Amino acid sequence: MNTPIPNTDHKYNLLEQSLPESHASIQIPHNASNWKKFMAFVGPGLMVAVGYMDPGNWATDIEGGSRFGYTLLSVVLISNLFAMVLQHLALKLGIATGRDLAQACRDHFSKPVGFILWIFAEIAIAATDVAEVLGSAIALNLLFGLPLTVGVVITILDVLVILYFQNRGFRALESIVGGLIFVILCCFVYQMIASNPSLPAIVQNLIPKPEIITNGPILYVAIGILGATVMPHNLYLHSSIVQTRNFNRDDTGKREAIKFATLDSTISLFLAFFINAAILIVAAAAFHATGNQDVADITDAHRLLDPVLGVKLASISFAVALLAAGQNSTVTGTLAGQIVMEGFLNLRLKPWVRRLLTRSIAIIPAFVATAWYGEKGTSELLVFSQVVLSIQLSFAVIPLVMFTSNAKMMGAFVNSSVLKVVSWVIAGIILLLNSYLLIQTI
């Protein structure tokens, strides 16, 4: 068994570690092939990809596909390309500095600024968790007929499941996540085949159309897709969980870690793109093309899939994939909550207390929405949660780009000139679109 590699990050040696219970807990084979090294790094990318296929994505993708056909496929593609760049920056920050994004914000901003960023991060995580709770509750309702309010309450038990698997090691969590992603993938491959979409229309709509910007309703859903795809909590999460690998903390070891972690992240996000695109494509083929353009929520989509497509199991596979997505998102959302609170406040709570607190914050609005408004309220809350995430996104993206472009912080791993330009362009586009959305909403 390899002996642990000491952390040689200069001034950060004396400071707290990110996710201390899992930090450097997974060994990287030093005298092994590149393939074995890469496989040792596989895992964080899958956990991050979960955030790009959570129930909030389903609501926006279904609405986009049923109302506007294949038009918004280009937005899904562009959002995933943005995500690949931003997740690369997040993992690079964690590996190069030994600090996650929340810790870096606390290190380099004043206390008032750090506090405001923490509040925004917590709002984003609460919005994420609302989507997870509602998605799981809706899936339980569709599969077993449980009332939505009962399903919302049951989701609090996820806390115990996460604690059980985390106590068995971080690899156990990654394995569970990977297995559920495989379930989601199989379900949507089946639905794609059953829906028989138009391949020419898919290819044509991978190129953006002007109406996405000029048409107000399309733009609103497009920004919702952006918010559901590039998620703020994922940037905090990724910068932390890449540090679960026990690689050499010298420049050579960090460079190798960044290479393999980026490969892991990029492949995982291509998988997330396929699933996101599949949701929109199935909605476009099954609903928009058959005159059911008013299908804008998960429950209606589930009810209509079998009769519209004329096949059995389409609705069941849809609900199974939704439940898997909700459970997967629970794992990463609660981890992100821990990372954000510990990173910004240096506040250490017992894991079960932190997870219970995070889930309780999400359960209250979800329970009120389901009890007061029923199915319609849950659907609107799902879409609204993604718009909230989109508005919060800039408050995570801009600090991330600032830090990774800072030579004093990053040393040899500072962003190249080209990457700096690309990163700031992405940050600018996100800020511009979100500002427009906020003005329109007001």
WOHU-V406530 format. One record per pair of residues at least 4 apart in sequence whose C-alpha atoms are under 6 Angstrom apart, sorted by the first residue. I is the first residue (numbers start at 1). J is the second residue. Records with the same first field share a line. If there is no record, write none. Layout:
I=J  J
//
This chain:
7=249
8=249
9=13
18=240
19=23
22=244
23=243  244
24=244  245  246
25=244
26=245  246
27=246
28=40  246  247
34=38
38=260
41=261
42=264
43=174
45=264  265  268
46=268
48=234
49=268  269  272
50=329
52=229  272
53=57
54=325  329
55=131  135
56=131  382
57=61  228
58=62
59=297  383
60=64  225
61=65  280
62=66  280  283
63=67  296
64=68
65=69  70  280  283  284
66=283  284  287  288  293  295
67=293
69=284  288
70=284
71=205
73=205  206
74=205  206  207  208
75=79
79=226
83=87  230
84=266
88=262
90=235  238  239
91=238  239
92=96  258
93=97
94=98  99  100  239
99=103  104
100=239  240
101=236
102=340  343  344
103=343  344
105=109
106=114  344
109=114
111=115
124=389
126=362
127=385
129=362
130=362
131=135  382
132=326
134=138
135=326
136=323  326
137=148  151  152
139=319  322  323
140=144
141=145  146  147
149=367  370
159=355
162=166
165=173
166=170
177=328
180=324
184=321
187=317
188=192
191=195
195=285  286
197=285
211=215
212=218  219
213=219
224=386  387
225=229
226=230
227=386  387  389  390
228=386
232=393  396
233=336
234=238
237=336
248=253
249=253  254
251=255
257=261
258=262
262=266
273=277
274=278
277=281
278=282
282=286
283=287
284=288
285=289
287=292  293
288=292  293
297=379
301=305
302=315
304=308
305=309  315
306=310  311  312  314  315
313=317
329=333
334=355
339=343
340=344
341=345
342=346  347  348
352=356
356=360
363=367
367=371
368=372
369=373  377  378
370=374  378
373=377
381=385
391=434
394=398  431
404=414  415
405=414  415
407=411  414
410=414
415=419  420
419=423
424=428
428=432
//
